Amino acid sequence: MRLLKSLITILLFNFLIFDSYSQNASLKLWPSGIPGSIKNEGFAEKPALTNGEVTWIVNVSDPELYVFLPPAEKATGTAVLICPGGGYAGLAIAHEGYAIAKWLNENGIAGIILKYRIPSDLIMKDKSVGPLQDAQEAMRVIRRNSTEWKINPNMVGVIGFSAGGHLASTLSTHFDEKVYDVADNTSARPDFSILIYPVITFDASFTHAGSRSNLIGQNPSPEAVKHFSNELQINDKTPPAFLVHSADDDVVPVKNSLAYFEGIQRFKSTSELHVFYKGGHGYGLSVGKGTQSVWPGMCLNWINEILKN
């Protein structure tokens, strides 16, 4: 009965996705088997609904890509992998996933949502690398399908929000780290990164404690803390970044974005940081709300500028 209920919930979830958005494809990320996985039938995916819309997902164990392509007449050839936030405890799939894909499509950019695995010892041999495995493979899948999806493989970026920003910055700094056996030499390096109120560090003095403990445990080693403090992992191969934060963010301190920007400025003069005086945390596109609501337009201008070079 539990399995039947889970199947019905997932079918309803997929129906609502297709009914509400012009999704082009839904792909299993690991059709031949998920690396480092532990089979656990009791770990069932659970979407939450608000006013009939899927807004939150927990217990993701079988990652997928939701592909949203812009109309052919508007397509620029650019694509962005979307990593919703949720503290590595769930995925804020609506305002940090579907809404972002729609915004990108409206501006001629392919938006590809990564429904990544929630790190858990119940389903992973090493939960600290599970989301990174998914992000690396997602970038490779996008490039492998670039011809079919009419995407320029040299114009593929990543956007992440909050803990999704940690994943996006981890991908940007650990894209060539071997965390699974790769089928080919397709690059997992993003060409640019967009980090919105991101968790960057696992330094206890200014991290988001929930994201840190969910990914690397309650009592992580100093080596693990350093490894996943992405401001410490920047080098000359790290892609340029566009960062947005609010000074009054009391969930993820603004120092996260400041530290990443300071680190990346040593190598990437085309990066940008925008700190707004107000806004708090978790506002997504923030349409028409506060001064931070201008960030999407600023971001599009930045993408257009860096892709000229």
GIRA-V133245 format. One record per pair of residues at least 6 apart in sequence whose ideal C-beta (glycine too) atoms are under 8 Angstrom apart, sorted by sequence separation. I is the first residue (numbers start at 1). J is the second residue. D is the distance in whole Angstrom. If there is no record, write none. Layout:
I_J_D ; I_J_D
This chain:
17_23_6 ; 48_54_7 ; 49_55_7 ; 50_56_8 ; 69_75_7 ; 70_76_8 ; 85_91_8 ; 86_92_5 ; 91_97_7 ; 104_110_7 ; 105_111_6 ; 117_123_7 ; 121_127_6 ; 124_130_5 ; 145_151_8 ; 146_152_7 ; 160_166_7 ; 201_207_5 ; 226_232_6 ; 227_233_7 ; 265_271_6 ; 283_289_7 ; 286_292_5 ; 287_293_6 ; 47_54_5 ; 48_55_6 ; 84_91_5 ; 85_92_5 ; 104_111_4 ; 117_124_7 ; 120_127_6 ; 142_149_8 ; 146_153_4 ; 160_167_5 ; 217_224_8 ; 245_252_8 ; 247_254_5 ; 264_271_5 ; 279_286_7 ; 283_290_8 ; 286_293_4 ; 48_56_4 ; 84_92_5 ; 103_111_8 ; 119_127_4 ; 143_151_8 ; 160_168_3 ; 199_207_7 ; 204_212_8 ; 212_220_7 ; 216_224_5 ; 246_254_7 ; 285_293_8 ; 17_26_7 ; 47_56_7 ; 48_57_7 ; 84_93_5 ; 102_111_7 ; 119_128_7 ; 142_151_7 ; 159_168_6 ; 160_169_7 ; 199_208_5 ; 216_225_7 ; 245_254_5 ; 283_292_6 ; 286_295_7 ; 47_57_5 ; 48_58_8 ; 101_111_3 ; 143_153_5 ; 146_156_8 ; 158_168_5 ; 202_212_5 ; 261_271_6 ; 46_57_7 ; 85_96_5 ; 100_111_6 ; 101_112_8 ; 119_130_5 ; 142_153_8 ; 245_256_7 ; 279_290_5 ; 285_296_6 ; 14_26_7 ; 45_57_7 ; 46_58_5 ; 84_96_4 ; 101_113_6 ; 119_131_6 ; 175_187_7 ; 176_188_7 ; 199_211_5 ; 216_228_6 ; 245_257_4 ; 261_273_4 ; 278_290_6 ; 279_291_7 ; 45_58_7 ; 46_59_5 ; 84_97_4 ; 100_113_8 ; 117_130_5 ; 143_156_6 ; 158_171_6 ; 175_188_4 ; 176_189_7 ; 199_212_8 ; 202_215_8 ; 212_225_8 ; 215_228_7 ; 244_257_8 ; 245_258_8 ; 278_291_7 ; 279_292_4 ; 45_59_5 ; 82_96_8 ; 116_130_8 ; 117_131_6 ; 142_156_6 ; 158_172_7 ; 175_189_4 ; 202_216_7 ; 243_257_4 ; 276_290_7 ; 277_291_7 ; 278_292_7 ; 44_59_6 ; 45_60_6 ; 82_97_6 ; 98_113_7 ; 116_131_5 ; 175_190_7 ; 258_273_7 ; 276_291_5 ; 43_59_5 ; 45_61_7 ; 97_113_5 ; 212_228_8 ; 257_273_6 ; 276_292_4 ; 45_62_7 ; 117_134_6 ; 139_156_7 ; 171_188_7 ; 172_189_8 ; 243_260_6 ; 258_275_8 ; 43_61_5 ; 82_100_5 ; 116_134_4 ; 172_190_6 ; 202_220_7 ; 243_261_6 ; 257_275_7 ; 82_101_6 ; 116_135_7 ; 139_158_7 ; 171_190_6 ; 241_260_7 ; 276_295_8 ; 93_113_7 ; 114_134_6 ; 241_261_7 ; 40_61_7 ; 114_135_6 ; 172_193_5 ; 204_225_8 ; 254_275_6 ; 274_295_6 ; 82_104_8 ; 93_115_7 ; 116_138_8 ; 168_190_8 ; 171_193_8 ; 202_224_8 ; 203_225_7 ; 207_229_8 ; 135_158_7 ; 202_225_5 ; 241_264_5 ; 37_61_7 ; 80_104_6 ; 91_115_6 ; 114_138_5 ; 169_193_7 ; 240_264_7 ; 274_298_6 ; 91_116_7 ; 168_193_5 ; 231_256_8 ; 112_138_7 ; 168_194_7 ; 169_195_6 ; 202_228_5 ; 203_229_6 ; 234_260_7 ; 238_264_6 ; 272_298_8 ; 34_61_8 ; 91_118_8 ; 168_195_6 ; 202_229_5 ; 241_268_7 ; 34_62_7 ; 90_118_7 ; 201_229_4 ; 231_259_4 ; 240_268_4 ; 243_271_7 ; 245_273_8 ; 247_275_6 ; 34_63_8 ; 80_109_6 ; 82_111_6 ; 84_113_7 ; 89_118_7 ; 169_198_6 ; 200_229_7 ; 201_230_7 ; 231_260_5 ; 234_263_4 ; 238_267_6 ; 239_268_8 ; 242_271_7 ; 243_272_7 ; 245_274_8 ; 246_275_7 ; 247_276_7 ; 248_277_7 ; 251_280_8 ; 252_281_6 ; 56_86_7 ; 78_108_7 ; 79_109_7 ; 80_110_7 ; 82_112_6 ; 88_118_7 ; 112_142_6 ; 165_195_4 ; 168_198_7 ; 200_230_5 ; 201_231_6 ; 230_260_7 ; 234_264_5 ; 238_268_7 ; 240_270_5 ; 241_271_5 ; 242_272_5 ; 243_273_5 ; 244_274_5 ; 245_275_5 ; 246_276_5 ; 247_277_5 ; 248_278_5 ; 249_279_7 ; 250_280_7 ; 251_281_4 ; 272_302_6 ; 58_89_7 ; 60_91_7 ; 66_97_8 ; 74_105_8 ; 76_107_8 ; 78_109_5 ; 79_110_4 ; 80_111_6 ; 81_112_5 ; 82_113_5 ; 83_114_6 ; 88_119_5 ; 165_196_6 ; 169_200_6 ; 200_231_5 ; 201_232_8 ; 231_262_7 ; 232_263_7 ; 236_267_5 ; 240_271_5 ; 241_272_8 ; 243_274_7 ; 245_276_7 ; 246_277_7 ; 247_278_7 ; 248_279_7 ; 249_280_6 ; 250_281_7 ; 251_282_7 ; 30_62_8 ; 58_90_4 ; 76_108_4 ; 78_110_7 ; 79_111_8 ; 80_112_7 ; 82_114_6 ; 135_167_6 ; 139_171_7 ; 158_190_4 ; 165_197_7 ; 166_198_6 ; 231_263_5 ; 234_266_7 ; 235_267_7 ; 242_274_8 ; 244_276_8 ; 246_278_6 ; 248_280_6 ; 249_281_5 ; 16_49_8 ; 20_53_7 ; 30_63_7 ; 57_90_6 ; 58_91_8 ; 68_101_4 ; 74_107_8 ; 75_108_5 ; 76_109_6 ; 79_112_6 ; 81_114_6 ; 83_116_7 ; 135_168_8 ; 157_190_5 ; 160_193_8 ; 165_198_2 ; 166_199_4 ; 234_267_7 ; 246_279_3 ; 13_47_4 ; 28_62_7 ; 29_63_4 ; 56_90_5 ; 57_91_5 ; 68_102_7 ; 70_104_7 ; 71_105_8 ; 74_108_4 ; 156_190_7 ; 157_191_6 ; 158_192_8 ; 159_193_7 ; 160_194_7 ; 162_196_8 ; 164_198_8 ; 165_199_6 ; 166_200_7 ; 246_280_6 ; 10_45_6 ; 12_47_8 ; 28_63_8 ; 29_64_6 ; 56_91_7 ; 66_101_7 ; 70_105_4 ; 75_110_7 ; 132_167_7 ; 135_170_7 ; 136_171_7 ; 156_191_6 ; 157_192_4 ; 158_193_5 ; 159_194_4 ; 160_195_6 ; 161_196_5 ; 162_197_6 ; 165_200_7 ; 246_281_7 ; 270_305_8 ; 9_45_8 ; 16_52_7 ; 28_64_6 ; 29_65_6 ; 56_92_6 ; 57_93_5 ; 68_104_7 ; 69_105_7 ; 70_106_8 ; 131_167_5 ; 135_171_4 ; 139_175_7 ; 155_191_6 ; 157_193_6 ; 158_194_7 ; 159_195_8 ; 160_196_7 ; 161_197_7 ; 162_198_7 ; 163_199_5 ; 270_306_5 ; 9_46_7 ; 10_47_8 ; 16_53_7 ; 17_54_7 ; 27_64_6 ; 55_92_7 ; 56_93_7 ; 68_105_5 ; 70_107_8 ; 154_191_6 ; 157_194_6 ; 159_196_7 ; 161_198_7 ; 162_199_6 ; 246_283_8 ; 3_41_7 ; 6_44_4 ; 9_47_6 ; 16_54_5 ; 26_64_6 ; 27_65_5 ; 55_93_7 ; 56_94_8 ; 70_108_5 ; 132_170_5 ; 160_198_6 ; 6_45_7 ; 26_65_7 ; 54_93_6 ; 55_94_4 ; 70_109_6 ; 110_149_6 ; 131_170_8 ; 132_171_7 ; 136_175_7 ; 270_309_7 ; 2_42_8 ; 25_65_8 ; 26_66_6 ; 27_67_7 ; 54_94_7 ; 55_95_8 ; 70_110_6 ; 144_184_8 ; 13_54_6 ; 25_66_8 ; 26_67_7 ; 53_94_6 ; 69_110_5 ; 110_151_6 ; 2_44_7 ; 25_67_4 ; 68_110_7 ; 132_174_6 ; 140_182_7 ; 144_186_6 ; 23_66_6 ; 24_67_5 ; 67_110_7 ; 68_111_5 ; 88_131_7 ; 136_179_7 ; 137_180_7 ; 143_186_5 ; 208_251_6 ; 13_57_8 ; 23_67_7 ; 24_68_6 ; 50_94_8 ; 68_112_7 ; 136_180_8 ; 140_184_8 ; 143_187_7 ; 208_252_5 ; 23_68_6 ; 24_69_5 ; 67_112_5 ; 68_113_7 ; 132_177_7 ; 163_208_7 ; 166_211_6 ; 198_243_7 ; 22_68_7 ; 47_93_8 ; 66_112_7 ; 133_179_5 ; 136_182_8 ; 140_186_4 ; 162_208_7 ; 193_239_5 ; 195_241_6 ; 246_292_6 ; 21_68_7 ; 65_112_6 ; 66_113_4 ; 132_179_6 ; 133_180_5 ; 140_187_7 ; 192_239_5 ; 193_240_7 ; 194_241_7 ; 195_242_7 ; 196_243_8 ; 197_244_7 ; 198_245_8 ; 206_253_5 ; 65_113_7 ; 139_187_7 ; 140_188_6 ; 163_211_4 ; 189_237_7 ; 191_239_6 ; 192_240_5 ; 193_241_5 ; 194_242_5 ; 195_243_5 ; 196_244_5 ; 197_245_5 ; 208_256_8 ; 244_292_7 ; 17_66_7 ; 65_114_6 ; 66_115_7 ; 139_188_4 ; 162_211_8 ; 166_215_8 ; 190_239_5 ; 192_241_7 ; 193_242_7 ; 195_244_7 ; 197_246_7 ; 206_255_5 ; 207_256_8 ; 65_115_7 ; 129_179_4 ; 139_189_7 ; 189_239_7 ; 192_242_7 ; 206_256_6 ; 63_114_7 ; 64_115_5 ; 116_167_7 ; 137_188_8 ; 139_190_6 ; 163_214_8 ; 244_295_5 ; 63_115_6 ; 83_135_7 ; 136_188_4 ; 197_249_6 ; 63_116_5 ; 135_188_8 ; 199_252_5 ; 206_259_8 ; 63_117_5 ; 81_135_7 ; 197_251_8 ; 198_252_7 ; 201_255_8 ; 60_115_6 ; 62_117_8 ; 197_252_6 ; 201_256_6 ; 244_299_8 ; 60_116_7 ; 61_117_6 ; 174_230_8 ; 200_256_4 ; 242_298_8 ; 60_117_5 ; 61_118_8 ; 81_138_5 ; 173_230_5 ; 199_256_6 ; 200_257_7 ; 242_299_5 ; 57_115_7 ; 60_118_5 ; 81_139_6 ; 170_228_7 ; 172_230_7 ; 198_256_6 ; 201_259_6 ; 59_118_6 ; 61_120_8 ; 100_159_7 ; 174_233_7 ; 198_257_6 ; 200_259_6 ; 58_118_7 ; 170_230_6 ; 173_233_4 ; 197_257_8 ; 200_260_5 ; 242_302_5 ; 59_120_8 ; 81_142_6 ; 169_230_4 ; 173_234_6 ; 176_237_8 ; 242_303_8 ; 61_123_5 ; 166_228_8 ; 173_235_8 ; 195_257_7 ; 198_260_7 ; 79_142_6 ; 166_230_7 ; 96_161_4 ; 173_238_6 ; 195_260_7 ; 96_162_8 ; 172_238_6 ; 240_306_6 ; 79_146_8 ; 172_239_5 ; 96_164_6 ; 92_161_7 ; 172_241_7 ; 79_149_7 ; 92_162_8 ; 63_134_5 ; 79_151_4 ; 169_241_8 ; 65_138_6 ; 77_150_7 ; 78_151_8 ; 79_152_8 ; 91_164_8 ; 77_151_6 ; 78_152_7 ; 63_138_8 ; 75_150_6 ; 77_152_4 ; 81_156_7 ; 83_158_7 ; 85_160_7 ; 87_162_7 ; 88_163_5 ; 65_141_6 ; 79_155_7 ; 80_156_7 ; 81_157_7 ; 82_158_8 ; 83_159_7 ; 85_161_4 ; 86_162_7 ; 87_163_5 ; 21_98_6 ; 43_120_7 ; 65_142_8 ; 78_155_4 ; 79_156_5 ; 80_157_5 ; 81_158_5 ; 82_159_6 ; 83_160_4 ; 84_161_6 ; 85_162_3 ; 86_163_6 ; 20_98_7 ; 72_150_7 ; 77_155_6 ; 78_156_8 ; 79_157_7 ; 80_158_7 ; 81_159_7 ; 82_160_8 ; 83_161_7 ; 85_163_5 ; 86_164_7 ; 88_166_8 ; 43_122_5 ; 76_155_8 ; 78_157_7 ; 80_159_5 ; 85_164_4 ; 21_101_7 ; 42_122_8 ; 43_123_5 ; 69_149_6 ; 84_164_5 ; 85_165_7 ; 17_98_8 ; 21_102_7 ; 69_150_7 ; 83_164_4 ; 40_122_5 ; 67_149_7 ; 82_164_8 ; 83_165_7 ; 157_239_8 ; 22_105_8 ; 34_117_8 ; 40_123_5 ; 38_122_7 ; 39_123_8 ; 83_167_5 ; 131_215_7 ; 197_281_6 ; 29_114_8 ; 38_123_5 ; 83_168_5 ; 197_282_7 ; 37_123_6 ; 38_124_6 ; 197_283_8 ; 37_124_6 ; 38_125_6 ; 81_168_8 ; 128_215_6 ; 36_124_6 ; 37_125_8 ; 127_215_7 ; 128_216_5 ; 196_284_8 ; 36_125_4 ; 128_217_8 ; 162_251_7 ; 36_126_6 ; 162_252_6 ; 169_260_6 ; 36_129_7 ; 36_130_7 ; 119_214_6 ; 118_214_8 ; 119_215_5 ; 128_224_7 ; 36_133_7 ; 35_133_6 ; 196_295_7 ; 128_228_7 ; 29_134_6 ; 194_299_6 ; 30_137_7 ; 29_137_6 ; 29_138_6 ; 81_190_7 ; 192_303_7 ; 29_141_7 ; 27_141_7 ; 80_194_7 ; 192_306_6 ; 192_307_8 ; 191_307_8 ; 162_281_7 ; 162_282_7 ; 87_208_7 ; 89_210_7 ; 161_282_8 ; 88_210_7 ; 87_210_4 ; 88_211_5 ; 161_284_7 ; 87_211_5 ; 24_149_8 ; 89_214_6 ; 88_214_4 ; 87_214_6 ; 88_215_5 ; 35_179_8 ; 36_180_7 ; 35_180_4 ; 35_181_7 ; 157_303_7 ; 155_307_6 ; 103_285_6 ; 100_284_7 ; 99_284_6 ; 100_285_7 ; 99_285_6 ; 96_284_5 ; 95_284_4 ; 92_282_7 ; 95_285_7 ; 92_284_8 ; 103_296_6 ; 107_300_6 ; 109_303_8 ; 85_282_7 ; 78_303_7 ; 78_307_7
